[in-house]
Amino acid sequence: MKSATVSHYAVSGSYHTMGIAYGRLAASRIIDCYAFYTQSLMSIEGPLARKYGAAFLDVIAACAPNAAQQIAGIAEGSGLAPWQIAFLNARTEIFLMLTDRIPVECTSLYVPATTILAQNWDWLEQCESLFVLLEANPEEGVSYMTLTEPGMLAKIGCNAKGLGVCLNILRGKPTQCAVPIHVLVNMILALSSIDDVIPMLKALTLDTYSNLLVADAQGRFLMIELSGDTISIVRCGSAIPVHTNHYLSQTYTDEAIKDYQSSFARFNRANDIVGDEFNGDMDSVQSLLLDKANGAHSICGSYREYRATQTASPNRVGTVCSVAMDLSSQHFWMTAGSPLQHAFNRILPTY
């Protein structure tokens, strides 16, 4: 196992000031991240990237002013334009607009008895050298920590109120620029109570495809599937909710299940593990995230070749990082890269 440490950036102040500090601290990573998505993954020309970024920036400014202030600050600190930072925060929606080849990724779960919220983030190998742990301490608002990609406001995280979020991409094709999922996660982490999540989502313009597993330090949780502008609250059939990358609010034919082979395999395997003998402590949760059963469809995935389009450059997709958050103690456990090569590190917030 490698003993690398996670790049941990702590920022404080106004939303704009935090953005400037984040942008400066992670400037080279943000520039590399933008280049990776526009050039290597999506092969998107500058004018089209600007069109997407500017359109999403307008939506964010109208619906999420605090996020817009952070984005403006990140741009100032990193030297990129605000529309480029908005592009990064909307990369999921833009990616879904441009391709139907969505890589299989991400397994998340929550253990109410121990208040541990956890996830494997499966994505592109290049992101191993880019992702950061951002700790934000706004002068007016709730402090939070989040694993995220450089320039993005949030991905997987928890806040000082014991509210946490995990994220699984789902299939679908957005038809308009609406509030992007990474901004939604940032907005959830700014809340004080899980009771505020659904009212907030219902008040926004949505067109995204993801599952949000939101939980708190009192053992409560919400499994929220977003499909375009539809919000579905999934009623979990077990004591420990698990999600992968197919809709639990929908039924699938046997033929359709073949298109989601990895997702169903990981979902079924995770549910088998969290059976009657699963005690749900940090060791057992981390062990589940490291599970290698089912080969290419394992919960912890080795890197394998992936192309976003037929003409795109080849990439490799697999488990980039594992995260396990104790929402009661607010201890944040994560690996500095693939959990197949990196041990879990415990990181404590300064707030």
C-alpha positions, 0 to 999 in steps of 0.5 A: 500500500502507498502512503501518499497523503491527500491534498487538503485545502482549508479556506475561510471567509466570505464565499468570494474570498474562499473561492479566491483562496481555493483557486490560488491553492489549487491553480495548477490542478484546476487548469489541468482538470479543465484541460483534461475534460475539454481536450482529453475526455470530451474533445470539445472546441473552445467556443462550444465549451464557452457556450456551455460554461456561460449558459450554466454560469447564468443559471448558477448566478440566478439560483445559487448566488453563494455558489456563483460568488465562489465560482467568481473567486475560484476563477480570480484565484486560478486565472481561468474565466468564470465560465470555465469554472462553471463548465467544470461544475457542470461537467456531468451534465455537459458530458451527459449531453455529449455522449451515451457511453456513461462509464459504470461507476460508484457504490454508496451506502449509509449505516444508520446505526453507526451514522457512517456514510460511504462511497467508492468514487469510480471514474477516470484514472487521470483524476487520481492525480487531481482530486482534492479535499476541500474544507470550507469555513464560510464566515456566514454559513455552515462549514463543510469538507468535501472530496472534489475535483479541482475547481468544483465546489463539492462532490462527496462530503459532510458538514459541521451539522452532521449532514452528509452527501454521496453521489451516483451518476444515472443515465439520461440526457439533459435538454437544458442548462439547469443547476448542475449536480455538483452545485446541488451538492454544495447547496446541500452541504450549506444546509443545517438539517436534512429536513431542508433538502427536498424543499430546496430541490423543489424550488430549483430548476433541475435537469440532471441525472444522479442519485443523492444519498443524503444522511445525518448524524441522527441516523436519518437518510434520504435516497433521492433519484433525480431524472431530468426535472423529476425528483423521486424519493426511494423507499429503501427495502433494507435497514442499510440503504445502498445505491449504484448506477441504476434507478431503484425507482424504476423496473427493468426488463431482463434485456435492459438489465444487461445494459446495467450489468455492473450496477446490478452486480455491485448493488446485489453484492453490497446488499449481500454484505450488509446482511444480518452479520454486518456490524456497520463499524468503520472497519467493516464499511471500509472492507465492503468498499474494498470488495473485489468479488465479481471481477470486472463488476466488483465494488472496488474496480481495477482500471479498464479501458474506456472511450467517451465516444468512438473518436475520443482518446482512450482513457481508463476507468476504475475506483479512483478513491474511497470515502467513509464519513462518520457523521457523528464524530465528523471524522473523514476517512479517504484514500489518496488514490485507488484503494487497491494501492492506497490505505485509508487516511483519517482527516479531521476538520479544523472547525 
